[in-house]
């Protein structure tokens, strides 16, 4: 029986903190149909390549598997680059940039054919769309980090901050206008063109070296790395003018409201809170936490953004109100409070704690635990979404945990390592990617996906599958 039947409705603030979808929302989710309009400049010629590529994909491969595989490649190649350039000022080996170019191209191609594979195998579903957008939100964060490293933008912290967060803002605005109009619109210059431009940037860094971006252009007297930044500024102005034209001219709901009948400006609170917190913490940091640890800082806020963006997508697909309250803001809130109390705890330590807290919170994308909840690869897709977000946090922690050890925290207080690693007695497992760690030396409290999260996801799928079988 659906949760909530014959029971008193949960308070509003409880719903905002991750209550599973109601039966009515699940019905609207099932009735949702993907709607998109527009075509970018590079899409027609690339469609020929994507159609050719699709014929090499076996029919037994699920669309979500294609999406996840592409995301995993993109994240892995970027993590290798982050390993060599943690402060975005270093120059990595040339092959790492080539690896990122290849990884991004593979991700773009696989992301483009997953929908074709779904139609080809007659397995289209709203949850497939949700899974695809969830992977895109994570990829947006990593593409921004990778591109910034490729041009050594860490030498200009303000521009680095801008380029790190502008991609998140534009991605959110694209789905904001979808929440208002009910249609995902693509411009003449859109995500496909951005990805192609980033591939070119990676290739230039491969053959010219990252130091080439420090070359000063004669007459203009600006460094070469500013040109990509100006391109980002131009793209922001062009895209956001289109997005806000749709948003401010009213939605498809009653009296010009959103698809859920709410204010067209209401989604702005979420992305606004993320950006305001990020700016305040960056500018008021006494230890220059962003300049010293830009990748970790961006990834922490990127996980917050990914969770909020997924909430917006779910709100659109279920025609529901988007609530501001969310436990994912606890991590940034801790950084803000630490600064308010004059850095009572070292900001770097608080940043790691925030990252630790953001991971489980961003993994809690509650969709439902009802008898009628879809089973099979749809449920597994949602489980994989949660696991991907959790695993990204652990992989990133594993790569950079040596900073804590070399700074003395690992030598003087072993419990610090275990707290940050999310492990304890009985969880001393060897991570499968432990070779990424410096010197390939096992770290105390080796990092694994949260056992609680693994148990919860496995139990959810098992319970729903068992219930469905009993009904039949």
C-alpha positions, 0 to 999 in steps of 0.5 A, a space after each residue: 500500500 502506498 505510504 501515506 494512505 490513511 495517515 496524517 500528511 507529513 509536515 512541510 519541513 519533513 517533506 523538504 528533507 527527503 520524504 519519498 514521493 507521494 502516490 500522486 507524484 509517482 503517477 505524474 512521474 509515470 505520465 511524464 514525457 520528455 519534451 525538447 526543442 531547438 538544435 545546436 550548430 554542431 548537432 546535425 553533423 554529429 548526429 551522423 556520427 552518433 547514428 553510426 556509433 549506435 549500430 556497434 552497441 549491442 541490444 542487450 546493453 541498457 541505456 543507463 549502462 551507456 550513460 554511466 560508463 561514459 560518466 565514469 570515463 569522464 570522471 576518471 580522466 579528470 581525477 587523474 588531472 586533479 591528482 597532478 594539479 591539486 591547486 590548478 597552478 601546476 603543469 601536468 604531463 602532456 598525456 593527462 590532457 590528451 586523456 581528458 580530451 579523449 574522456 570528454 569526447 567519449 562521454 559526449 558520444 555515449 551521452 548522445 546515444 543513450 536515448 537512441 539506445 532506449 528508443 531502439 530497445 523500447 526501454 524509454 522511461 522517465 527514470 532514464 531521463 532522471 538518471 541522464 540528467 543526474 550524470 550530466 550534473 556531475 559531469 558539468 562540475 568535473 568539466 569545469 575543473 578539468 578545463 581550469 586545470 588545462 589553462 592553469 587558471 589557478 594563477 587568477 583565483 577570481 577567474 578560476 572561481 567564476 569559471 568553476 561555478 558558471 557551468 553549474 549556474 548555466 546548467 541549473 538555469 537550463 532546467 529552471 526554464 524547463 520547470 517554467 515552460 515544460 520544454 527543455 530548450 537548446 540554443 544554437 550554441 549549447 552544451 555540445 559546442 561547449 564540450 567541443 571547445 573544451 576538447 580543443 582546449 585539452 588538445 592545445 594543452 597536450 601539444 603546447 603545454 599548459 604554460 602556453 596559456 601564460 603567453 602574453 598577446 602583443 598589443 592586447 597585453 593580456 594572457 592567452 588564458 583570458 581568451 577562453 574566459 572571455 568565451 565563457 563570459 560570452 556564452 553566459 550572456 548569450 545563454 542566460 539571456 535566452 533562459 531568462 527570456 523564457 522564465 520572466 515571460 511566464 510559465 505554462 501554469 495557471 496565471 503564468 506560473 511554473 508547471 507545478 503552479 508555483 512562482 517562476 522565480 522560486 527555483 532561484 533561491 536554491 542556486 542563489 544560496 549555493 553561489 552566495 555561500 560559495 562567494 562569502 566563504 571564498 572572500 572571507 576565508 582567513 586561510 585562503 581555503 579556495 586558493 589553496 584547495 580549489 578542486 576540493 572546494 569546487 567539488 564540495 559545492 558541486 555535490 551540493 549543486 548536483 543534488 539541488 539540480 536533481 531536485 529541480 529535475 524531479 520537481 519538473 517531472 512530477 509537477 511538484 513544488 521545489 522546497 529550499 530546505 535540504 540537508 545537503 546545505 549542512 556542509 557549506 553551512 559548517 564552513 560559514 559558521 566556522 568563519 563566523 566564529 573566527 575559524 575555531 577549527 582549521 578551514 581545511 579540516 572543516 572543508 573535509 568534514 563538509 565534503 564528508 557530510 555533503 556526500 551522503 546528503 547528496 546521495 539521498 535522492 528519495 524517489 519512493 519506496 512504494 509497492 508500485 515503484 518500478 523494478 528492474 533496471 529502472 530501480 538499479 539506475 536510481 541506485 547507481 545514481 546514488 552510488 556514483 555520487 558517493 563514489 566520486 566523493 570517496 575517489 576524490 578523498 583517496 587522491 588527496 588524503 596524502 595532504 592530510 598525512 603530510 601535514 601531520 594530521 595522519 601522524 598525530 591523530 589517526 582518528 582524523 583519517 578514519 573520520 574523514 575516510 568514513 570508516 571505522 573498526 570492521 571496515 578496513 577494506 582495500 579500495 580497488 583504485 588504491 593505486 592512485 594514492 601516492 606511492 601506492 601505499 595503503 592508507 589507514 581506514 581505506 576508502 569504500 562506498 558507505 556500507 550504510 548506503 550500499 545496504 539501503 540501496 540493495 534493500 530498497 531494490 530487494 524489497 520492491 522486487 520481492 513485493 512485486 513478485 508477491 503481487 503477481 
